[in-house]
Amino acid sequence: MNKTMIKQASLCICDNELVVRDVLFDEHEILAIADHIEDKDATIIDGRGYLLMRGLIDVHVHLREPGFEQKETIASGTMAAAHGGFTTIMAMPNLNPIPDHAEIMSDYFKRIAQNAHVHVIPYASITKGEQGEEVVDFHALKALGIHAFSDDGVGVQSDEVMKEAMRHSAQESILLAAHCEDMRYRKPKACMHEGKKSSELGLVGIPSECEWKQIERDLHLVEETGGHYHICHMSTKESVELLARAKQKGLDVSGEVSVHHLLLTEDDVLPHGDFKMNPPLRSKEDRQALVQGLKTGIIDLIANDHASHTTAEKAKGMEAAPFGIVSLETAFPLLYTNLVKNGILTLKELIDRMSLIPARRFGMARCGELKVGASSDLVLVNLSKKWTIDPNDFYSRGRSTPFAGWQVYGKVVMTIVDGTIVYKEA
């Protein structure tokens, strides 16, 4: 047993309150947390002046491999995760081949085991080939250990197909994570929110109805079937209102929001591919509703839809560039700087929404908590370190972010997965 001890690091126990502790762990679990620990056999890491938190969890990541390795790989994407303080990520299934049956999923597990630097939990698709026509064999995929399913990137358009998936969700106790986009509301070449700014830029917009109308449909199906349902990348005030009403009814539903939707609006959009994401940046009122929804717990957690593309693809401009930006390496410092330091969230609330709550919602045992017996997935952060976001420093193959040049606080200095250092600041 290889034991390691982080000495005299600061732990957040309540609101913004920090306490100094020693934390002893091995490759399996946290062994002890105390004011002072003596263990002559442990390797010592000096934690003085750093925040020690449990590893962050992102339930919405695109690793692109297999099929699109020019954009990202399992190795590069998980190294980006470690650089950003994430020790567990969930990988979306819009790949080639799409993991929609047991044989492909088994091969995917092998790729992950060989190449991942952090824990990777893959989604399977809801429908075969993400075509929206026929549901997958949920029972067979669950037997492999898959408990979450998504057709991320397209959304299930057919009411009947989604209803069938919901029935299986209830029967198998599996979670459907829905990309909510009613394509009847999306016009050709649509590339940003439909509003004043899209008119000013002469660009085709995506209306809010494109998202919330499908959420409305899905929540009705949850009520009818008893399914288990999670809303991906929420972006509109109507979506927040619908989720709130569904929770009041006692439905098993949850939702996530991304950093860019919490911090930016349509007014920030420049006619460049770095500002093209789906769902798009929306109005000030939408952003305010998302922040308030996260604060009050209507929106359960933060997940960032890390979606890497090549620099050449994103340089094609708003109309021609693919949707998606990278986010794993900037999420925590951006939110710490703009929500915690500004008094909108406490530090504990932010950490919980990026670790504890996703772990509980997605059934990750021993994850998301800093306590004896929990997994030894840990992150050291220098909260006082001010730095400038520079895409050239990213470990991701993608460089596309609307936050380039932003000054932030909170620098990840070390990420530990299963008791082993996988990232250390040079």
N, C-alpha and C positions, 0 to 999 in steps of 0.2 A: 504494500500500500504506500503510494507516494503522497505525502501530506504537504500542504502549502498553507501558510498563514499570512493573511493581510493584516498588518499591524496599524492600529490607530487611525483607521479610516472613519469618515463621517457617514452615518446612516440616517436616512430620513424616516422618522417614526410617526410623525403626525404633522399635518399641514406643511409648514416650512421649517419645523423644528428638527435640528440635527443633533445626534449624540455620537460620541467617539467610541468605537469598539474594535476589538480584535475578532477576526473571523477565520476559523480553521476549517479546512475542507480537504477532501481527496478527490479522486477521479469520479466518484459516485455521488457524493452528497456533502452538504454542509455538516460538519461534525460538532462545531461549538461556536457560540457567539457570546462574548463576555467583555467586561471592562479590560481584563488583562488575562492572557492565556500563556502558559509556559509549555512549550513542546520542543525539545531539543532535536527531534527528528524532522521537524517541518522546515521546508524552504520558506524563507521570509521575504515578503514583498512589503515595502514601505508605503503605507497608505495615507500618511500624514498630508493634510491639505487637500485631499481628494474625496469626492462623494463616491461611496460604494453602493451600487444598486443592483438588483437582480437583472439578469439579461433581458433586454427588450424583446418583444414579440410583434411581428408584423404578419397579419393573416392575409395579405394581398400583395403578392410579389410575382413578377414575371421574370423567370430565369432564361427563357427563350430556347433552352436546350432540352430535347433534340429538335433540330429543324431550322433554327435561326441563330446559329452560333456566331454569325458576323455581328449580331446585335449584343449578345450577352451569352455567357456560359454558366454552368453550375458553379464552376470554380470562381469566375470573376464576380458573379452576382453574390455568392455567399461571402467572398472576401470584402465586397462592398458593405454587406450586412455587418460583418465583424467590425469594420472601420467605423460604422455608425452606432455600434453598441447593441446590435441585434444578435441574439444567440439562437433564436428560433424563428423561422419564417415559413409561410405556407405558399406553395408554388402553384400558380394558376395553370390550367390544362390546355390553353390554346397553343399547342405545340404541333410538331409533325414527326411522328404520328401522334394524334391526340390520345391520351390515356383514357380510353373509353371501355376497355375490357381487361380481363385479368392478365393475359399474356403480355400486353404492352405495358401495363402497370408494373409487372414483375421486372421487366427490363429497365424501366425507369427507376425503380428502387435500387437496382444495381449501379446505375450511373450516379445516383445520389451518394450511395455509400462510397464510391470510388473517388468522388471529386468535391464533395461539399466540405466547407470549413466550419459551418454551423449546422444546427439541426434543421432539416428540411422535411416538412410534412406536405406531401402532394395532394392536390385536389384531383378527383376524377371528374369528367364532364357529366352533365345532367343528361344530355342526349347524345346519341351515337354520332361521332364526327362533328359535334356541335352544330348539327344541321337543324335542330329544333323539330325533328319529325318523329323520332322514336327514342324512348328513354333507354338508358343503359341497364344492365343487369346489376341493380343496386346490391342485391344479396351477395352475389359473387365478389363484387368489389369490396363490400364491407368485410367479407371473410378474409381479405388480404390486409385489413386494418384501415381501410379508408372510411372515414366518418363524415367527410364534407365534400360536397359536389357543387360544381359551378359551370355554367356556359359563359364564362366571363369573356367579354369582347363583343358579344352579339345579343345576348338576352333571348329567352324563349318566347317567341311571338305567339304561338298557338295556345289559346286558353285551355284546350282539352289536353294537350301534351303537358302543360305545366300543372294542371289538376292531377293528372296521373302521377307525375313526379311527387307532388305533395302527398298523395295517398301512400306512396312508397316511403316517403320521409316519415310519416306517422307510424307506419308498420315496422320499419327497420330502425327507428330512432336515429336517423341521420339528419344532417343539417344541409339545407340548400342555401348557398350564398349566391344571391341573384344580382347580375348585371341588369339593371332596370332601364330599358330603352325601348319604347314603342316606336318602331321604325316608320309607322304611318305619319309620325310628326317630324321626321327628319328628311329634309330636302337634299337633292344632290349638291355636292360641294359645300355643305354646311360645315362650319369649322370653329365657331365660337358661339357664345350665348346670343340669342336673339334679343336685341335691345338697342338702346341709343348708340352704343359704341360700335356695334356691327354695322349700323347704318352709316355712321361717320366713316368707317373704314371701307365701306362698300363690299362687305363680306356677307355671305349667307349665314344666318343664325340658326341655332338649335333652341327651340322654345323649351321652357320649363316643363310643359306638359309631356314632353318626350320621356322624361323621367317619372314624374309623379303619377301619371296615368297608369303606367305599368305597376308601380308600387300599389296603387289603389286596387288594381285587379288582383295582384298577388295576395294582398292582405285579406281580401274577400275569400280567396281560395284557402288560405290558412285557417280562417274561421270555419269554413265548410268542412275541411278535411282533418284538422288537428295536426297539420304539418309543422315542422321546425324550420324557421326561416330567418335569414340574415340578409340585410340590404347592403350591397357594396357601394362604396364612394358616393354617399349622399351629397347633393349639391343645392337643393331648393328648400325654401321655407315650407312649401306644401308637403314635401316629403317628411319633414320634421313633425308637422301637424298630424299627418297620417300615422306615423309611427307612435306618436303619443297616444292617439285614440286607440290604436291596436293594443298597446300595453295596458291601457285602462280596462280593456275588455278581458285581460288576462291571457292573451295569446302568447305563444312562445316565439317571440320575434325580437330581433336586435338590429342595430345599424352601426355603420362605421363612417368616419369622415377623414379626409386627407388633409395634410398640412396646407397644400395650396388653396384648398377651398376655405380653410379657416383664416388665411392671412391675405388673400388676394381677391380682387373682383374684376369684372369686365373692364373697369376703368384702367386697370393696370396692363391690359393687353397691348402688346406691340405686334406689328405684322411680321412675326417671325415664328418659326416652328417651335421655339422654346416655350411659347405660350399656347400651344395647341395640345389640349388634353380632353379626354372624354370620360365623364361629363365636363363641360367647359367651365371656366370661371364665370360666375354669375353676378347678380346685382349686390349692392351694399346690404339691402334688406335680407337677401338670402344668406350672405356671410354672417350677419348678425344673428340670424336664426340658428345657424349651425353652431356658432360659438356658444350661444345660450343653451342650445340642445345638449351640447357636450358637457357644459357646466352643470346642468341639472340632472344629467344621467338619462335623458330621453335617448340621446345618441350614446351608445355604450362604450365605444372604443375608437382609437385612432389606428388607421391602416392606410398605407400610402400609395398603393397602385404603382409601385416602382416598375416602369415600363421603358426599357432601354431600346434606342434605335441608333443607327449609325449617324455620324456627323453629317455625311452627305445627304442622307434621307431628310434629316431635320432642317437642312439648309434650303430646302425647296420652297419654303414659304408656307403661309397659313393654309392655303387651299390644297397644295400638293403634298405637304409633309404628312407622315403618319401621326396619329394621336399618341401621346404618351411622353412623360418626362421621367427622369431618375430622381430618387428621393431618399434612399436608405441612408446615405451618408450625411444628410443634412437635417433630417426630421427632428431629432431630439434638440439640437442647439437652436433651431428656428423656433420651436415651440417653447423651450425654456426662456429664450430671450424675449419673445413677443407675447407670451401668455403668462408665464410665471413671474418674470421680473416686472411685468406691468400689472400684476395683481389680479389677473382674470382667473387663473387657476393656481392652486397651491402646488408646490413641488410634489407632494404625495399624490394629489389628484392626477397630475400629469403622468407620473410613473405608473400609477394604477391603470390608467387608460391605455398605457403602452405595454403592459405586462400582465398584471394580475387579472384584469377583466377579460382580455382576449384568451388567456389560459383557461379561465373558468368556462367561458362561452363555448370554446372549441374543445373542451375535454382533455386538456393537456395536464396529465398528472405530474405533480411535483415541480411544476413550472410556475414562474410568475411571482414567487414569494421568496423573501430573504429570511429563512428560519431554519433551525436545525432539522435535518432530514430532507430538505428540499434539494433539488439538483444543483450541482456545483457549476452553474452558469452565472457569471458575475461580470460586472463592468465597473471600471474606475473612470471617473470624469473629473476634470478640472473645471469647476463651475466659474471660476474667476478669470479663466483664460478668454481673452477677446481675440477673435480671428476673423478673417475674411474668406467667404466661400469662393473657392477657385476650382472650377471643373477640371482643371489640369491635375489636381491632386486626387481625383476620384480613382478608386480601384475598379469601379464599374467600367465596362466598355463604352457605356453611354456618357455623354457630356451635356445633355440637354436639360437645363434647369432655368426657371425664371428667377432664381435667387442668386445667380452669379453676381459677385460684388457686394452682397449683403454682409454687414458686420454682425457677428453673433457671439454669444457667450456659451460656454459649455463644450469643452473639447474632450472627446473620448481618448484616454491615454492607454487603456488596456482592456481587452475583451478576453474572457476566459470561458471556454466551453468544455464541459465534463472535466473540470479541474486542470485543463491545459490552456496555456496562453496561445491564442490564435491570432491576435493582433496586439502589437505594442508600438506606441508612438516612438518614432526614431529620435 
